[in-house]
Amino acid sequence: MALFGKKDNSREEGQGGPLSKRGSAALAKAGAPLTIGGLEEKLLKMFPASQAEEWDRTGLLVGERGLAVTGVAVALDPTVEAIREAAAMGANVLLTHHPAYLAAPDQFSPEPSVALSPGAGVWEAVRSRVALMNLHTALDVSPQAAQMLPNMLGLSFTGTFAEPLPGEKKLGYGQICELRPADKGTDLAHFAARATAVFKRQPRVWGAPDAKVSRVVTATGSLGPVGRAALAAGCDCIVCGEVRYHDALDLSRAGVAIVELGHDVSELGLAAVLAEACQQAGVPEEAITVLNQSENWWLPENIRL
């Protein structure tokens, strides 16, 4: 799916899943092999763990640092299914945005979901010899991630706020954007329609359809305190993954429209950012596959009964 990373043709070509590239041969031809630990080290130079939230898990959670990388699968979530798909295509690293766990699992068994066993993903990763690595909030606050939603929506990015570290002006949650000159005068109904066209999902929209959109804040995942910061900054529209009901109610009554994409929808594009980071770290492009996780849920109106 080109929108969320490198184009994946495996579903269309009947190859049995969203995995089509095997990278072991390309990596083997390189000089000194890139190890799992070496890949982690290079990625953490781009997205330092010191810039992640204190409660977060960052870097390698499961795996052997000394093993050579045979291929990297990239995804939003390290589900058991994603781990199995990574192994099936010959990748021994699954790099994700979200971590496999925050609190350490207290029970491990071979189940299809962590809802059945908290350590089901760890079990499958060890069984399949697939290392689990994630960057999460270190990626969230990065300059690379800050450009993702504005670029996809055709907005002009002007800066970030909610700085996680003192003096780090380029790091933060929430991106302040302006509509481009050709789009001046766009109303909320047309702006929300643009989001639908870009993400192929219908967002939930708070605000009057004819309200004019000029200054926009984008925020992946949960909106949190970025909502009040957007209000204080004089923004008239927020594009986010998800927002609490009372926050959305209060902000929309204060004149700030909200285009709520869905948590995963707002972050699927980060898989492409991670894939690009892997390539910069020395993994050949042909050894990187972005897994399609855009079909976890559906809307009833899309189904004709």
N, C-alpha and C positions, 0 to 999 in steps of 0.2 A: 504494500500500500504506500504509494509515493508520498502521501501527506505526512506519514509518521516515520519516514526513514527511507532507506534504500528500497527500491521496488521489489516486492516479493511476488514471483509468478507461480509459486508452487501450487497454490490452490487452483489457479486457472489451468495449469498444465496437468493436473491430476497426479501430482507427485506425493500425495498422502500427507499434507500438512504444510504449515507456513515456514518451511525450512528448505533451502535449496542450495546453500553454499557450504562446501567443506574446505577447510583451510589448512589441514595438516601438511599437505605437500608443499604449499607455498611457504609455510613457516619453516619447514625442514630445509628448504633451499637457502634460507637466509644464513648469515654468518653464525655468530654465537646465538643460540636459541633464546628467545624471550621467555623468561620464567613467569609463573603466576605472581611470585613476590616482586619481580621486576616490573610487571605491569601495574601492580598495586602501587608501587613506589612512584612510578611516573604519573599515574592518575592523581595521586595525593599531592603531587607538586602542582597540578593544575587546579585541584579542588581540595585545599588543605583541611585536614580533620579539625584543626584549631578554629576553623570558621563554621563548623557545624554546631548545632545546639548541644548543650551538655548532656541532655537525656538521650541523644541519638546514638545509633550504631553506624560507624563509618569505616569503609575499607573491606578487607577480607574477613568474613565471618566463618566460613567453612572452606577448608581446602589446604593443600600442601604447597607452600611457597616455592619449594625447590623444583617442582615439576615444570617442564616446558609447556608453553601454551600451544595447544593444537588447533584452537579456534575459539571464537568468542560469540556467544549469543547475547543479544541485548534486549531488554524488556523493561516494562514499567514495574511489574510485580514478579517476585520469585515463587510462583505457584509450583505445586508438584508437577502439574502438566508441563509448565515451561522448562523445568529441570529435565524431565524426560525427553522433551523435544530437543533440548540442547545436546543431550547425550546421543540421541538418534542421528544427529547431523555431524557428529564427530567433534563437537566443541567441548572443551573441558573447563570453560569459564562461563558462568551466567552473570553478566553485569546488569544490575537493575538500579532504578531510582529508589524504590522502597526497600528497606531491609527485610531479611527473612524473619527477624524477630527484634523486638526491643527488650522485653523481659526474657531472660534465658528460659527456654522450654524446660519443663520439669517432667516431661513424658515423651518417649520416642517410640513410634511404631509405624509400620507401612500402611498408611492411609492416604486417600486421594486429596485430603484437605486438612489444614491445621485446625479446622473446626472439630475434627474428630480426634486429632492428636496434635498438641502444640508443636511437637518436634517432627511432624511428618515431612516437612521440607528438608530438614537437616538429615533425616533418615534417607530420603531419596537422593540427596546430594552425595552423601557418603557412598551409598550403594552404587550410584551411577558414576562416581568419580568425577563429579562436576563441582568446581569451586564456586562458592557464592560470594559475590562482591557487590557492594552498593555505595552510593555517594550521597543520596538523600538531601539533607539540609545544607550540606556543603555545596551541592549542586544548585539547590534552590536560590541561594544568595549570590551566585556567581554571575559575572558579566555575560558569560555564554548563555546561561538560562534566561537572563533578563531580556534578551533579544528575541526569544522564541515566539511568544504570543504576539508581541507587537508586529513582528515580521509577517506572521501568518494572517493577521487581520489587516495588514496594510496601513499600520499606524506609524507615526514618527515618534520614536523613543526619545525622551528628553532627560530622564534620570530616574533614580530610585530613592526610596525612603525607608524608614524603619531599619536603620543601620544595626547590624548585629555586633560590630566591633567598633570601638572608639576610633575615629579618624579614618575609617574605611569608606570614603565617599562613593566608591563604585560598587559597594556590596549592599544588598538589602532585599527585603521582601516588598513586592509591589513596584510596578513600573509606571511612571507618569508619562503619558503619551498625548500627542495632539493629532487630530485628523489632518490629513494632508490637504493642501490648498484646493485640489480638485474636488474634495469631498465636503467642503464647508457647506453648512446648511443641512446636512444629513439628519434625519429624525431617527428616533429610537427604533421604530418599526423597521426601517431600511437597514439600520446598523445591525439589529438582531438577525435580520434575514441574511446579512453577510456572514455572520457567525454560523448560521445554519448551513450555508453553502460551503464554508471552509471546513467545518468539522463533521459534516454529514450527520449531525444530530440536532434535534430541536432543543434549544435552551429554554429554561424558565426565565421569564422576563418580569422585572418589577419596574413600574413607572408608566407614564402616559405614552402611548404609541407616537403621538405627534411632538413629544418633547425633543428639542434640538440637542444633538450630541456634539461636543466640541473638545473638551478635555477629558481624557479617559485614563483610568488606572487599570492595569491588568495584574492579576495575581493567580498563580497556579495553586491548585489544591484548595485548602480551607482559607477563607478570607481573614478571619481573626481580626486583630487590631488594625489591619490595613484599611478596613472600612472607615473607621473614625478618622484615620489619618488622611484618607482621600477626601472626606467631608471638610476637614480643616484646611486642606490644600486647595479648595475651591473646584474640585473636579465634579463633573455632572453625570458621569457614568462609570461603572465598575464592571469589568469582565473578570469572572473568577470561576473556580471549580465548584465550590459549594459555600453556602452562607447559612448561618443559623436564622431560623424564622424571625425571631424578634429583632435581630440585627437588620435583616432585610426590610422588615416592616418599618423600623425607625428611620433607616437611611432613605428609603424611598419616600417617606412622608417629609423628609427634610430636603427633597429635591434631587437626590442622587439615584439615578436609575441603575439597575443591576441586571446584567446578563449572566445567568448562572448556567454554566456549561455542563456541569457534572465533574466530580473530582478527577476521575480517570481521563475524561475527554480533555481537560485542561492540561494534563501532564503527559499524554501520549507522545507529544512532540519532543519531549526530553530524551526519548530513546534515540532520536537522530543526533542529538547533542552528544550523548554518550558514545554513539558509534563513531562520530567524528573525533572525539577525544581518544578512543582506542586507536584509531588510525594514526593520530599524531604521536601516540605512545609507541608506535612501531609495529602494530598488528596490520598485516596487509588487508586492503579493502576486501579482497575476495575471501578472506577468512573471518569476516564479520557478517552476522545476519541479525536483522531486526525482527523480532517475533511480533506477529500481529495479535494484539490483545484488545482490539477495538470492538469486539463482538461479545463482551461479557454479559450485556443486557440488551433489551430491545423495547420498542414502544408498540403498544397494541395497534395503533393506526397504521403501522407499517405491514401489518398482517391482514390479508383479505380472507375472511372466513366464509 
